[in-house]
């Protein structure tokens, strides 16, 4: 495990331990008193607070109940669950190739009712054409040195996009105007992708916004790409890893950022004009 990854997990675990300690202090309880209320050995509170023993979900519920802070249990449990899974290296996720990773996400996309996505570098995966996805995934696979299963991975990614046409789903997707200009693949690939964006804009379940270069007095700076699944889960994409966030407080922060970014975007005819302008440059 690389140092940066272990540090990330360790930091998350320490944050959970510190939150539990704050709950105890707010309740004005000594460690021994809390242990007695929970029916634990007196050393267990100290081990949890010093991040030597990761608490179970049941431990956190009992801790919060013992401190008359039941309302904080859900948030702390979510943070604790994400401590080990929050930072997954692409090398680990892609060790058998890209197809399995694409397929593994399909159930999440299918059960999500409201999907919000922000893209600052490439077109969102849900609305990529096969040619664009092939060009992008082949570069990703080559960079990360994964087994070459690009064709199968592209097929899985395109299959996942079927959720755009299913009942009971809504999609709000934002992208920076620069994404329209970054060339992935050849000119024909980009022309096809931009034309596809124009088609996607007409789908009833999809709201596609473009944040213009000319957006003035930005109330939100450009961020890394992220996706929000309902109000329960956020995926943040880094060069080396995918970060998964499930703690309600962290999810709420990304939702807030998304709302601010959404205010900067243009939609409908204005968005079509920006896509058409990028298409004209290619032609």
N, C-alpha and C positions, 0 to 999 in steps of 0.2 A: 504493500500500500504506500503510494508516494506520500511525502511529508505533507504537501498541501491538502491532500485528501484526508489524511488522518487528523490533521489540525482542524479541518472543517468539522469533522464528526465530533472530535473532542470538544471543540468550542460549543457545538450544539448541545452536547451532553451537560457541559458545565452550565449552560444557560438554563437548562431544565432544573438542575440542582439548585441554582441560585434563586429561581422563581419559587421553588418549594421552601427554601430557607426564608424568603421574604414573607411567604404566607404564614409560616410559623411565627416569625417576629411580629407580624401585624396582629396575630392572635395573642401576643404577649405570653407565649409558652416557652418553657425550657425544653431542650431536646428530650430529657428524661420524662417530662410530663406528657409530651406528645406520644412517645413510645408506649407509655402506660395506657393512654387513651386508645391506641391502636392495637394493644395487646402484643407488642413486639419486644424483642430484646433491646435493651437501652442503647446498644451500639449501632442499631440499624439506622436510626435517624442520622447519626454522624456519618455513616458510610454513604448514605444517599446524598447528603448535603455536600460531601466532598467529592462527589462523582465517582466514588470507588465502586458503588453498587448501582447499576441502572435500575430505576424503579419500574415495577410492572404497572399495568393499568389499574389493577386492584390496589396496589400500594398508593398510587396517586389519589384515587378516590377516598381511601381511608385517611390519608394525610389531610386532604382538604376537609373531609367531614370532621376530623378531630380538631380542626382549626375553625370550624363553622364557616368554611369558605367553599361550600359545594359548587357555587356558581363558577369557580375558576378551574374546576377539575377538567372539563372538556377541552379547554384551550391548552392546558399543560399536557394532557394525554396526547393530543395531536402533535405537539412539539416533540414529545418523547418518542412517539412512533416514527417521526420523520428524521430523528437524529442519525440513525444508521442508513436510511434509504434516501436521504435528501440529496446526496452527492454521488452519482453513479457515473464513472468514467465511460466515455464512448467505447474505449478499448474493451471494457468488460461487457457492455451492452451489445457490441458488434462482433464479438469474438468468433461467431460462426457465420458472419456475413450480415448483410443489411436486411434481408427478407424477413427474418424472424422478428426483428425489432419493429418493422412496419406492421406485421400481422398482429403482434402483441398489443398494439394500441387500438385495434379495431373495436374491441368491446367497450373501451372507455369512450370512444367517439360515439358509439351507438347508444350508450345510456345517457350521454350528456344532452340536456335539453337546451341550454343556452351556452354557446361556445363563443368566446371572445378571444381574438388573436391580434397581436401586433407584430409587424415584420419591418425590420430596419435594414435588412441586407438582401434577402431573397424573397420571391413570391411564396406566400404560405402554402404548405404542402397540400392542403385540401383543394386548392384551386390551380395546381400545376398541371400542365399538359404532359403527356407521356414523353415527348421529346425533351422538354425542359427538365423533367424529373430525371430522365436518363443522363443528361449532361451533368446535372448537379450531383446525383448520387454516385456517378462514376468518379468524379473528382473527390468526393468525400471518402469513398472507399479506397482510392489510391493514396490519399493523404494519410489516412489512418492505418493503411496496410491491412485491410480486412479481406477475407476471401471474396473473390469476384462473383457475386450473384446479382449484379445490377438489374438484369432483365426481370428476375423474379421479384426483387425489391420494388421495382417500378410498378409491376402488376399489382402488388399488394397495396402500394400507396394509392394507385388509381381506384382500386376496389374500395378502399377506405372512403374515398370521396363520394361514394354512393349515398352517404348520409345527407348530403346536400339536397337530395331529392325526396328523402323520407319524411313522413308526417311526424309532427311533434318536436321538430328541431328548429332552432333559430341560430343564425350565425351573424356576428358583427365582426368584420375583419378590417383591420387598418394596415396601411403600408405607407412608408415614406415615399415621396416622389422619386427619390434616388433609386429605389428598387426597380422602377420602370426603365431606368437607364443602365443599370449594371448588366453587362452582357454575360449571360450564362449560355454556353453553347454557341452556335453560329447565328448569323443574322436571320436565317429562316426559322430557327428555333425560337428566337426572341419575338419575331413577328407573329408566329403562331401563338405564343404565350400571351402577348398583348391583345391579340384578337380574342382569345379565350376569356380574358378579363372582361372585355366588353359584353360577352355573352353571359358570364356569371352575374353581372350586375342586374340582369333581368330576372334572375331567379327569385321567386317570392319569399323564400326563407333567408335570403342573403342580403345583408347590408354591407356594401364594400365602400370604404372611405379611403381617400388618398390625402396625405398631409403634404401640402405644396412646399416647394423650395421657398416660395414667397410668404409663407406663414410668418407674420410679424409678431413681435413681442410674445414669443412662445412662453406659455405658462408651464410647459413640460419639456424637458430636454430629451434628446434622442436616447432610447434605452436599448438594451439587448432584447432579442426576440423573446416573446413569451406568449403562452396560451393559458386562458382561464377556463376551467371546466365547471360550469354552473358557479356556485360560490364555495366550492369544496376543495379545489385542487388547482395548483398553478405549476406549469412546466416552464422553466427558464433554460434557454439553450446557450451554453458557453462553448468555446473552442474545444475544451477537453472533456466536458461532462454535461449531463443533464441534471439540473437541480429541481427536485420535486418539493413543493411546499404545500402543507396541509393545515398548518396552524392557522386558526381563524384570523388572528391578528395580521399575519403575513399575507394571507390571501386578500384580506381587506385592503392592504396597502397597494397591492397590484391592481385591484379593482379600481381604487382611487386614481392610480396613475393612468389606467385605461380610460377612465371618464375624462380626465384632463386632456389626454391625447385625442380622444374622440371629438372634443370641442375644436381642435385645430384642423380637422379633416374637412374636405369637401366631398359632396356626394352627387349622385345623379348626373345631370348634364355637365356640371363643372368637373366632376371626376372623369367623365368620359372624354372631356376636352384634353385633360392632362395625358390620358392614355393614348389618345389619337395623336397628340404632339410627339410623344415618344416613338410611336409607330412610324410617323412621318420621317423622323430622323433615320431610322433603320432603312426605310425604303429609298 
